Amino acid sequence: MTSELETLANEISSLAEDGVKKALRRGADEAEIFVSHIDTLDVSIKTGIVEAREGASPGIGVRVVADGKVGFAAKSGIEEIEAIIEEALAVARIRPIDPKFKHFANPISKASRDGTIDDAVLGFSDADALKEVGNLSRTAFEFDKRIKSLYGGVGVQKGVFAVANSRDVFGCSRGASIGGGIYCIAIDQGRQKTGIESLDSRQLPDFSDIGSKAADRAIKALDAKPLGKSIKTTIVWENMAISGMLGTMLSSASSASNVQEGRSYFKGKIGEKVASDEVTVFDDGQLPEGLLTFKADTEGIPCQKTTLIDKGTLRNFVYDSYAANQEDKESTGNANRRWPEPFLTTPTVSTLNLVMHRGTSDLEGLIGEVDDGILVTTMIMGAGHANRITGEFSVVAPNAFFIKNGEIGYALEPITIAGNFFHSLKGVLKVGSDCRIMSSGKISSITTEHLTVSG
């Protein structure tokens, strides 16, 4: 199966390199050709109704410089590259000059590699997906008769991208990942509660208990009681619960582009304490199991591991070539484009795989150290609306529990948690050992203090 990726990689690599030559012959001062071919398989279920989608998304994105102005054009498919080049040149001619643009990425020599590629994932078929989705549904409904409906699915993405530019940069990366999840609805005596469970990996995982775990979360929530007050308290965040906000906020604040534009809370804070001593965070573009681990970023620069926060002290930001050129620095290999059709967008700065330095206690151990507090599990709602510059947030936790004397107590009706994300980093008491691969990286459960909870 990996041989198919290799063949595809050779084809689109040649297309990218030849495209640069064609763009220069047509009058571009500089050129960058990005080519990708991503195959996607998705099988979903909605209370007995199964849908399957499978297809490829090949395409080309072209950036050119003409008379100091940058033009971009893109198109699905990997034919007609000359027409895309001409369109990019036409766009460049009518665009204003960007005074901050200097040039496309310069080559950087640094050892790098793609993440784990599992032949079992590459060979995962629609029949395999249908079987797994059926199992998700069956195990959820069999767990408890109060599970009345559910939504779920299993999906695979696999493919290759290559990028070349006229400054002798070339990069080609391959990848494949699989994910599955389920959202259950439990109903009993007029009460309705939900439970979620998911799993993402670069290697073929065991989905056998995903359905029952989601069902268990929903059933436990049926006995929820209202908190009945507003308090400042200690919160234990399950890794799944904190991952979305952690990924969104740290990726935004660590972007050198956002720092330069005054849109980052971390602006001017390199060398300062921004978190408790318990917090060490890396962005690891070379994490073998990371979902966004590649040999090269989407500008062709080797991906690498960058320390963002070391024992609470802010150490670095992440850069693409545009941001790096503003400070006469090297790119950190953090140019990213939106998947699964990355050819349609130009690069922006983004973290790849955030990794928290793991502690010594699992989730149960973190809970055992809390006398009075709240356990927040599964997904939280509203994290995407947090202010990424100031850090202010207000989220709803639909699956939370009261903690008393180091033990999980009764389930809570949905609670609202409010505070400032960046201030809360200084209130991190513990980082767990229960690392979990998710879209934001490899995230552990954490314990924070002094956040306002109401419900």
Order of alpha helices (4+ residues) and beta strands (2+ residues): alpha-beta-beta-beta-alpha-alpha-alpha-beta-beta-beta-alpha-beta-alpha-alpha-beta-beta-beta-alpha-beta-beta-beta-alpha-beta-beta-beta-beta-beta-alpha-beta-beta-beta-beta
